Amino acid sequence: MSLIKSKLIQNITEANPHLYVRDVERIVNTIFNEITHSLAEGKRVELRGFGAFSVQHRKQRTGRNPRTGESVNVDEKYIPRFKTGKELRIKLNKKENSHSED
């Protein structure tokens, strides 16, 4: 099962019953918007213990259509990158960590 934004909002609301759902939704949206705006400005976003988001520039290049083998131009683009933080890597690699589907 995936964690989608609405489930994240629900989990936060359940863990903090003193907060209204609309306030939690506003907080989550604000966090995501701030990350997005910072990346759009070329800034790095670091969340200690979790990881860091950055933007990588990919130059224009000539690619190949896998179906036809024909050469195609691929425009330059910027792609988001994520590097996990130390605490997240440790948690993900614990031996007792189970990866069962919920």
Buried (B, 14 or more C-beta within 10 A) or exposed (E): EEEEEEEBBBEBBEEEEEEEEEEBBEEBEEEEEEBEEBBEEEEEBEEEEEBBBBBEEEEEEEEEEEEEEEEEEEEEEEEEEEEBBEEBEEEEEEEEEEEEEE
